[in-house]
Amino acid sequence: MDDRPISFAVEVKFKRIFYNDKLILCKDWQMKRYKDFGIAFNMPVFILHGVGGTPYNPKDLYIIPLTDDISHVLSIKQVEQYRTISNI
């Protein structure tokens, strides 16, 4: 068993609603910065995004890994696969 700690980075965001059936994760330049950070420090980067409810008690929660094919804007259909918790 490997007892080394696992390093990863998380950016936390919240939106009250989807905008035009899309979730805007961040600005385009921010996405590039997050991905560059992951490359520079050789660690996975995730956006933890709450939608609906309040920032302290979101209705839905998504954990989105920032892989090469992830854009700064996702459709509801695209983001649905990352939903982890509903009605916290």
Backbone atoms as SQL, in Angstrom:
CREATE TABLE atoms (id INTEGER PRIMARY KEY, chain TEXT, resi INTEGER, resn TEXT, atom TEXT, x REAL, y REAL, z REAL);
INSERT INTO atoms VALUES
  (1, 'A', 1, 'MET', 'N', 0.842, -1.180, 0.000),
  (2, 'A', 1, 'MET', 'CA', 0.000, 0.000, 0.000),
  (3, 'A', 1, 'MET', 'C', 0.884, 1.239, 0.000),
  (4, 'A', 2, 'ASP', 'N', 0.509, 2.232, -0.788),
  (5, 'A', 2, 'ASP', 'CA', 1.256, 3.473, -0.916),
  (6, 'A', 2, 'ASP', 'C', 0.709, 4.480, 0.087),
  (7, 'A', 3, 'ASP', 'N', 1.549, 4.915, 1.030),
  (8, 'A', 3, 'ASP', 'CA', 1.109, 5.839, 2.070),
  (9, 'A', 3, 'ASP', 'C', 1.409, 7.298, 1.756),
  (10, 'A', 4, 'ARG', 'N', 1.883, 7.569, 0.533),
  (11, 'A', 4, 'ARG', 'CA', 2.155, 8.955, 0.171),
  (12, 'A', 4, 'ARG', 'C', 0.855, 9.730, 0.052),
  (13, 'A', 5, 'PRO', 'N', 0.865, 10.994, 0.482),
  (14, 'A', 5, 'PRO', 'CA', -0.357, 11.808, 0.334),
  (15, 'A', 5, 'PRO', 'C', -0.652, 12.075, -1.146),
  (16, 'A', 6, 'ILE', 'N', -1.899, 12.234, -1.452),
  (17, 'A', 6, 'ILE', 'CA', -2.338, 12.558, -2.808),
  (18, 'A', 6, 'ILE', 'C', -2.620, 14.051, -2.857),
  (19, 'A', 7, 'SER', 'N', -2.013, 14.735, -3.796),
  (20, 'A', 7, 'SER', 'CA', -2.220, 16.178, -3.942),
  (21, 'A', 7, 'SER', 'C', -3.189, 16.458, -5.075),
  (22, 'A', 8, 'PHE', 'N', -4.084, 17.405, -4.843),
  (23, 'A', 8, 'PHE', 'CA', -4.984, 17.883, -5.876),
  (24, 'A', 8, 'PHE', 'C', -5.418, 19.287, -5.501),
  (25, 'A', 9, 'ALA', 'N', -5.940, 20.019, -6.465),
  (26, 'A', 9, 'ALA', 'CA', -6.387, 21.390, -6.237),
  (27, 'A', 9, 'ALA', 'C', -7.881, 21.490, -6.528),
  (28, 'A', 10, 'VAL', 'N', -8.564, 22.346, -5.770),
  (29, 'A', 10, 'VAL', 'CA', -10.005, 22.529, -5.932),
  (30, 'A', 10, 'VAL', 'C', -10.324, 24.023, -5.973),
  (31, 'A', 11, 'GLU', 'N', -11.092, 24.416, -6.968),
  (32, 'A', 11, 'GLU', 'CA', -11.653, 25.765, -7.041),
  (33, 'A', 11, 'GLU', 'C', -13.137, 25.617, -6.738),
  (34, 'A', 12, 'VAL', 'N', -13.656, 26.411, -5.816),
  (35, 'A', 12, 'VAL', 'CA', -15.051, 26.290, -5.394),
  (36, 'A', 12, 'VAL', 'C', -15.853, 27.461, -5.964),
  (37, 'A', 13, 'LYS', 'N', -16.988, 27.137, -6.578),
  (38, 'A', 13, 'LYS', 'CA', -17.844, 28.138, -7.219),
  (39, 'A', 13, 'LYS', 'C', -19.296, 27.890, -6.840),
  (40, 'A', 14, 'PHE', 'N', -20.126, 28.919, -7.044),
  (41, 'A', 14, 'PHE', 'CA', -21.560, 28.793, -6.791),
  (42, 'A', 14, 'PHE', 'C', -22.324, 29.677, -7.772),
  (43, 'A', 15, 'LYS', 'N', -23.419, 29.150, -8.278),
  (44, 'A', 15, 'LYS', 'CA', -24.363, 29.912, -9.108),
  (45, 'A', 15, 'LYS', 'C', -25.769, 29.610, -8.607),
  (46, 'A', 16, 'ARG', 'N', -26.613, 30.611, -8.645),
  (47, 'A', 16, 'ARG', 'CA', -28.000, 30.387, -8.219),
  (48, 'A', 16, 'ARG', 'C', -28.784, 29.585, -9.254),
  (49, 'A', 17, 'ILE', 'N', -28.494, 29.828, -10.548),
  (50, 'A', 17, 'ILE', 'CA', -29.238, 29.146, -11.620),
  (51, 'A', 17, 'ILE', 'C', -28.310, 28.878, -12.803),
  (52, 'A', 18, 'PHE', 'N', -28.751, 27.987, -13.690),
  (53, 'A', 18, 'PHE', 'CA', -28.089, 27.809, -14.973),
  (54, 'A', 18, 'PHE', 'C', -28.456, 29.015, -15.840),
  (55, 'A', 19, 'TYR', 'N', -27.569, 29.443, -16.705),
  (56, 'A', 19, 'TYR', 'CA', -27.811, 30.570, -17.588),
  (57, 'A', 19, 'TYR', 'C', -27.983, 30.047, -19.007),
  (58, 'A', 20, 'ASN', 'N', -29.184, 30.236, -19.583),
  (59, 'A', 20, 'ASN', 'CA', -29.487, 29.729, -20.932),
  (60, 'A', 20, 'ASN', 'C', -29.139, 28.247, -21.069),
  (61, 'A', 21, 'ASP', 'N', -29.517, 27.453, -20.067),
  (62, 'A', 21, 'ASP', 'CA', -29.269, 26.008, -20.057),
  (63, 'A', 21, 'ASP', 'C', -27.790, 25.651, -20.107),
  (64, 'A', 22, 'LYS', 'N', -26.964, 26.533, -19.569),
  (65, 'A', 22, 'LYS', 'CA', -25.522, 26.285, -19.510),
  (66, 'A', 22, 'LYS', 'C', -24.999, 26.653, -18.123),
  (67, 'A', 23, 'LEU', 'N', -23.922, 25.980, -17.736),
  (68, 'A', 23, 'LEU', 'CA', -23.233, 26.313, -16.494),
  (69, 'A', 23, 'LEU', 'C', -21.901, 26.955, -16.874),
  (70, 'A', 24, 'ILE', 'N', -21.762, 28.210, -16.521),
  (71, 'A', 24, 'ILE', 'CA', -20.512, 28.911, -16.783),
  (72, 'A', 24, 'ILE', 'C', -19.600, 28.633, -15.588),
  (73, 'A', 25, 'LEU', 'N', -18.598, 27.779, -15.803),
  (74, 'A', 25, 'LEU', 'CA', -17.706, 27.383, -14.718),
  (75, 'A', 25, 'LEU', 'C', -16.823, 28.538, -14.276),
  (76, 'A', 26, 'CYS', 'N', -16.317, 29.279, -15.256),
  (77, 'A', 26, 'CYS', 'CA', -15.401, 30.370, -14.986),
  (78, 'A', 26, 'CYS', 'C', -15.171, 31.125, -16.287),
  (79, 'A', 27, 'LYS', 'N', -14.370, 32.143, -16.236),
  (80, 'A', 27, 'LYS', 'CA', -13.971, 32.851, -17.461),
  (81, 'A', 27, 'LYS', 'C', -13.003, 31.959, -18.237),
  (82, 'A', 28, 'ASP', 'N', -12.919, 32.186, -19.547),
  (83, 'A', 28, 'ASP', 'CA', -12.030, 31.399, -20.394),
  (84, 'A', 28, 'ASP', 'C', -10.581, 31.487, -19.908),
  (85, 'A', 29, 'TRP', 'N', -10.131, 32.686, -19.557),
  (86, 'A', 29, 'TRP', 'CA', -8.750, 32.860, -19.107),
  (87, 'A', 29, 'TRP', 'C', -8.499, 32.172, -17.767),
  (88, 'A', 30, 'GLN', 'N', -9.537, 32.096, -16.924),
  (89, 'A', 30, 'GLN', 'CA', -9.385, 31.400, -15.647),
  (90, 'A', 30, 'GLN', 'C', -9.199, 29.905, -15.874),
  (91, 'A', 31, 'MET', 'N', -9.956, 29.333, -16.830),
  (92, 'A', 31, 'MET', 'CA', -9.840, 27.908, -17.123),
  (93, 'A', 31, 'MET', 'C', -8.411, 27.583, -17.553),
  (94, 'A', 32, 'LYS', 'N', -7.850, 28.435, -18.403),
  (95, 'A', 32, 'LYS', 'CA', -6.470, 28.224, -18.835),
  (96, 'A', 32, 'LYS', 'C', -5.526, 28.284, -17.640),
  (97, 'A', 33, 'ARG', 'N', -5.739, 29.217, -16.749),
  (98, 'A', 33, 'ARG', 'CA', -4.891, 29.352, -15.560),
  (99, 'A', 33, 'ARG', 'C', -4.991, 28.115, -14.665),
  (100, 'A', 34, 'TYR', 'N', -6.215, 27.606, -14.454),
  (101, 'A', 34, 'TYR', 'CA', -6.398, 26.416, -13.621),
  (102, 'A', 34, 'TYR', 'C', -5.690, 25.209, -14.230),
  (103, 'A', 35, 'LYS', 'N', -5.857, 25.028, -15.543),
  (104, 'A', 35, 'LYS', 'CA', -5.223, 23.895, -16.216),
  (105, 'A', 35, 'LYS', 'C', -3.699, 24.029, -16.206),
  (106, 'A', 36, 'ASP', 'N', -3.201, 25.239, -16.436),
  (107, 'A', 36, 'ASP', 'CA', -1.742, 25.478, -16.383),
  (108, 'A', 36, 'ASP', 'C', -1.192, 25.187, -14.984),
  (109, 'A', 37, 'PHE', 'N', -1.957, 25.534, -13.954),
  (110, 'A', 37, 'PHE', 'CA', -1.559, 25.250, -12.575),
  (111, 'A', 37, 'PHE', 'C', -1.393, 23.746, -12.373),
  (112, 'A', 38, 'GLY', 'N', -2.368, 22.982, -12.847),
  (113, 'A', 38, 'GLY', 'CA', -2.308, 21.526, -12.713),
  (114, 'A', 38, 'GLY', 'C', -1.093, 20.940, -13.404),
  (115, 'A', 39, 'ILE', 'N', -0.775, 21.472, -14.583),
  (116, 'A', 39, 'ILE', 'CA', 0.405, 21.002, -15.314),
  (117, 'A', 39, 'ILE', 'C', 1.676, 21.386, -14.564),
  (118, 'A', 40, 'ALA', 'N', 1.764, 22.635, -14.119),
  (119, 'A', 40, 'ALA', 'CA', 2.970, 23.130, -13.446),
  (120, 'A', 40, 'ALA', 'C', 3.265, 22.359, -12.161),
  (121, 'A', 41, 'PHE', 'N', 2.219, 21.996, -11.427),
  (122, 'A', 41, 'PHE', 'CA', 2.410, 21.311, -10.146),
  (123, 'A', 41, 'PHE', 'C', 2.133, 19.811, -10.232),
  (124, 'A', 42, 'ASN', 'N', 1.877, 19.320, -11.462),
  (125, 'A', 42, 'ASN', 'CA', 1.658, 17.900, -11.707),
  (126, 'A', 42, 'ASN', 'C', 0.595, 17.309, -10.774),
  (127, 'A', 43, 'MET', 'N', -0.572, 17.971, -10.774),
  (128, 'A', 43, 'MET', 'CA', -1.671, 17.480, -9.933),
  (129, 'A', 43, 'MET', 'C', -3.008, 17.723, -10.621),
  (130, 'A', 44, 'PRO', 'N', -3.989, 16.881, -10.323),
  (131, 'A', 44, 'PRO', 'CA', -5.317, 17.102, -10.888),
  (132, 'A', 44, 'PRO', 'C', -5.967, 18.341, -10.259),
  (133, 'A', 45, 'VAL', 'N', -6.767, 19.027, -11.070),
  (134, 'A', 45, 'VAL', 'CA', -7.496, 20.207, -10.617),
  (135, 'A', 45, 'VAL', 'C', -8.982, 19.952, -10.856),
  (136, 'A', 46, 'PHE', 'N', -9.800, 20.329, -9.888),
  (137, 'A', 46, 'PHE', 'CA', -11.242, 20.141, -9.958),
  (138, 'A', 46, 'PHE', 'C', -11.939, 21.461, -9.673),
  (139, 'A', 47, 'ILE', 'N', -13.115, 21.637, -10.278),
  (140, 'A', 47, 'ILE', 'CA', -14.003, 22.722, -9.869),
  (141, 'A', 47, 'ILE', 'C', -15.163, 22.069, -9.136),
  (142, 'A', 48, 'LEU', 'N', -15.379, 22.480, -7.917),
  (143, 'A', 48, 'LEU', 'CA', -16.517, 22.049, -7.109),
  (144, 'A', 48, 'LEU', 'C', -17.555, 23.151, -7.263),
  (145, 'A', 49, 'HIS', 'N', -18.665, 22.844, -7.930),
  (146, 'A', 49, 'HIS', 'CA', -19.625, 23.886, -8.293),
  (147, 'A', 49, 'HIS', 'C', -20.995, 23.583, -7.720),
  (148, 'A', 50, 'GLY', 'N', -21.486, 24.474, -6.865),
  (149, 'A', 50, 'GLY', 'CA', -22.836, 24.381, -6.342),
  (150, 'A', 50, 'GLY', 'C', -23.781, 25.174, -7.218),
  (151, 'A', 51, 'VAL', 'N', -24.996, 24.654, -7.402),
  (152, 'A', 51, 'VAL', 'CA', -26.014, 25.359, -8.185),
  (153, 'A', 51, 'VAL', 'C', -27.335, 25.295, -7.430),
  (154, 'A', 52, 'GLY', 'N', -27.983, 26.436, -7.300),
  (155, 'A', 52, 'GLY', 'CA', -29.272, 26.516, -6.627),
  (156, 'A', 52, 'GLY', 'C', -29.102, 26.571, -5.114),
  (157, 'A', 53, 'GLY', 'N', -30.170, 26.865, -4.431),
  (158, 'A', 53, 'GLY', 'CA', -30.101, 26.976, -2.976),
  (159, 'A', 53, 'GLY', 'C', -29.272, 28.178, -2.578),
  (160, 'A', 54, 'THR', 'N', -28.352, 27.969, -1.648),
  (161, 'A', 54, 'THR', 'CA', -27.468, 29.037, -1.185),
  (162, 'A', 54, 'THR', 'C', -26.025, 28.556, -1.271),
  (163, 'A', 55, 'PRO', 'N', -25.063, 29.479, -1.199),
  (164, 'A', 55, 'PRO', 'CA', -23.665, 29.042, -1.229),
  (165, 'A', 55, 'PRO', 'C', -23.324, 28.050, -0.111),
  (166, 'A', 56, 'TYR', 'N', -23.966, 28.172, 1.033),
  (167, 'A', 56, 'TYR', 'CA', -23.678, 27.275, 2.158),
  (168, 'A', 56, 'TYR', 'C', -24.510, 26.002, 2.140),
  (169, 'A', 57, 'ASN', 'N', -25.518, 25.980, 1.286),
  (170, 'A', 57, 'ASN', 'CA', -26.385, 24.809, 1.182),
  (171, 'A', 57, 'ASN', 'C', -26.931, 24.717, -0.242),
  (172, 'A', 58, 'PRO', 'N', -26.060, 24.371, -1.212),
  (173, 'A', 58, 'PRO', 'CA', -26.522, 24.313, -2.599),
  (174, 'A', 58, 'PRO', 'C', -27.497, 23.165, -2.833),
  (175, 'A', 59, 'LYS', 'N', -28.392, 23.385, -3.775),
  (176, 'A', 59, 'LYS', 'CA', -29.355, 22.335, -4.129),
  (177, 'A', 59, 'LYS', 'C', -28.649, 21.167, -4.818),
  (178, 'A', 60, 'ASP', 'N', -27.760, 21.486, -5.757),
  (179, 'A', 60, 'ASP', 'CA', -27.010, 20.471, -6.485),
  (180, 'A', 60, 'ASP', 'C', -25.525, 20.786, -6.405),
  (181, 'A', 61, 'LEU', 'N', -24.717, 19.727, -6.385),
  (182, 'A', 61, 'LEU', 'CA', -23.272, 19.885, -6.278),
  (183, 'A', 61, 'LEU', 'C', -22.605, 19.048, -7.358),
  (184, 'A', 62, 'TYR', 'N', -21.659, 19.668, -8.056),
  (185, 'A', 62, 'TYR', 'CA', -20.950, 19.023, -9.156),
  (186, 'A', 62, 'TYR', 'C', -19.455, 19.070, -8.884),
  (187, 'A', 63, 'ILE', 'N', -18.763, 17.946, -9.099),
  (188, 'A', 63, 'ILE', 'CA', -17.306, 17.903, -8.997),
  (189, 'A', 63, 'ILE', 'C', -16.797, 17.639, -10.405),
  (190, 'A', 64, 'ILE', 'N', -16.150, 18.649, -10.972),
  (191, 'A', 64, 'ILE', 'CA', -15.774, 18.615, -12.383),
  (192, 'A', 64, 'ILE', 'C', -14.254, 18.579, -12.513),
  (193, 'A', 65, 'PRO', 'N', -13.703, 17.479, -13.031),
  (194, 'A', 65, 'PRO', 'CA', -12.258, 17.404, -13.245),
  (195, 'A', 65, 'PRO', 'C', -11.875, 18.231, -14.465),
  (196, 'A', 66, 'LEU', 'N', -10.820, 19.002, -14.351),
  (197, 'A', 66, 'LEU', 'CA', -10.407, 19.855, -15.462),
  (198, 'A', 66, 'LEU', 'C', -9.468, 19.102, -16.391),
  (199, 'A', 67, 'THR', 'N', -10.070, 18.266, -17.215),
  (200, 'A', 67, 'THR', 'CA', -9.322, 17.532, -18.223),
  (201, 'A', 67, 'THR', 'C', -9.203, 18.410, -19.465),
  (202, 'A', 68, 'ASP', 'N', -8.442, 17.964, -20.434),
  (203, 'A', 68, 'ASP', 'CA', -8.210, 18.746, -21.650),
  (204, 'A', 68, 'ASP', 'C', -9.497, 19.109, -22.387),
  (205, 'A', 69, 'ASP', 'N', -10.478, 18.220, -22.360),
  (206, 'A', 69, 'ASP', 'CA', -11.690, 18.460, -23.147),
  (207, 'A', 69, 'ASP', 'C', -12.764, 19.257, -22.406),
  (208, 'A', 70, 'ILE', 'N', -12.514, 19.677, -21.176),
  (209, 'A', 70, 'ILE', 'CA', -13.494, 20.465, -20.422),
  (210, 'A', 70, 'ILE', 'C', -13.360, 21.937, -20.809),
  (211, 'A', 71, 'SER', 'N', -14.482, 22.530, -21.177),
  (212, 'A', 71, 'SER', 'CA', -14.530, 23.944, -21.530),
  (213, 'A', 71, 'SER', 'C', -14.948, 24.762, -20.306),
  (214, 'A', 72, 'HIS', 'N', -14.836, 26.063, -20.399),
  (215, 'A', 72, 'HIS', 'CA', -15.243, 26.922, -19.283),
  (216, 'A', 72, 'HIS', 'C', -16.763, 27.067, -19.201),
  (217, 'A', 73, 'VAL', 'N', -17.475, 26.594, -20.228),
  (218, 'A', 73, 'VAL', 'CA', -18.942, 26.600, -20.238),
  (219, 'A', 73, 'VAL', 'C', -19.412, 25.201, -20.618),
  (220, 'A', 74, 'LEU', 'N', -20.350, 24.648, -19.820),
  (221, 'A', 74, 'LEU', 'CA', -20.890, 23.314, -20.089),
  (222, 'A', 74, 'LEU', 'C', -22.407, 23.382, -20.196),
  (223, 'A', 75, 'SER', 'N', -22.965, 22.576, -21.078),
  (224, 'A', 75, 'SER', 'CA', -24.428, 22.465, -21.156),
  (225, 'A', 75, 'SER', 'C', -24.918, 21.671, -19.941),
  (226, 'A', 76, 'ILE', 'N', -26.204, 21.785, -19.675),
  (227, 'A', 76, 'ILE', 'CA', -26.784, 21.021, -18.564),
  (228, 'A', 76, 'ILE', 'C', -26.530, 19.528, -18.779),
  (229, 'A', 77, 'LYS', 'N', -26.668, 19.059, -20.014),
  (230, 'A', 77, 'LYS', 'CA', -26.443, 17.645, -20.325),
  (231, 'A', 77, 'LYS', 'C', -25.002, 17.239, -20.015),
  (232, 'A', 78, 'GLN', 'N', -24.039, 18.084, -20.389),
  (233, 'A', 78, 'GLN', 'CA', -22.628, 17.783, -20.126),
  (234, 'A', 78, 'GLN', 'C', -22.322, 17.758, -18.635),
  (235, 'A', 79, 'VAL', 'N', -22.858, 18.697, -17.895),
  (236, 'A', 79, 'VAL', 'CA', -22.510, 18.818, -16.477),
  (237, 'A', 79, 'VAL', 'C', -23.208, 17.762, -15.619),
  (238, 'A', 80, 'GLU', 'N', -24.305, 17.225, -16.113),
  (239, 'A', 80, 'GLU', 'CA', -25.090, 16.263, -15.326),
  (240, 'A', 80, 'GLU', 'C', -24.269, 15.047, -14.886),
  (241, 'A', 81, 'GLN', 'N', -23.327, 14.615, -15.699),
  (242, 'A', 81, 'GLN', 'CA', -22.512, 13.446, -15.341),
  (243, 'A', 81, 'GLN', 'C', -21.629, 13.696, -14.124),
  (244, 'A', 82, 'TYR', 'N', -21.444, 14.948, -13.757),
  (245, 'A', 82, 'TYR', 'CA', -20.576, 15.283, -12.625),
  (246, 'A', 82, 'TYR', 'C', -21.356, 15.573, -11.344),
  (247, 'A', 83, 'ARG', 'N', -22.699, 15.434, -11.399),
  (248, 'A', 83, 'ARG', 'CA', -23.490, 15.711, -10.203),
  (249, 'A', 83, 'ARG', 'C', -23.169, 14.663, -9.142),
  (250, 'A', 84, 'THR', 'N', -22.908, 15.134, -7.948),
  (251, 'A', 84, 'THR', 'CA', -22.565, 14.211, -6.872),
  (252, 'A', 84, 'THR', 'C', -23.624, 14.171, -5.784),
  (253, 'A', 85, 'ILE', 'N', -24.213, 15.314, -5.503),
  (254, 'A', 85, 'ILE', 'CA', -25.189, 15.379, -4.418),
  (255, 'A', 85, 'ILE', 'C', -26.332, 16.284, -4.855),
  (256, 'A', 86, 'SER', 'N', -27.559, 15.874, -4.588),
  (257, 'A', 86, 'SER', 'CA', -28.715, 16.712, -4.822),
  (258, 'A', 86, 'SER', 'C', -29.424, 16.941, -3.501),
  (259, 'A', 87, 'ASN', 'N', -29.928, 18.143, -3.337),
  (260, 'A', 87, 'ASN', 'CA', -30.675, 18.501, -2.126),
  (261, 'A', 87, 'ASN', 'C', -29.902, 18.180, -0.853),
  (262, 'A', 88, 'ILE', 'N', -28.752, 18.793, -0.722),
  (263, 'A', 88, 'ILE', 'CA', -27.899, 18.549, 0.440),
  (264, 'A', 88, 'ILE', 'C', -28.649, 18.856, 1.709);
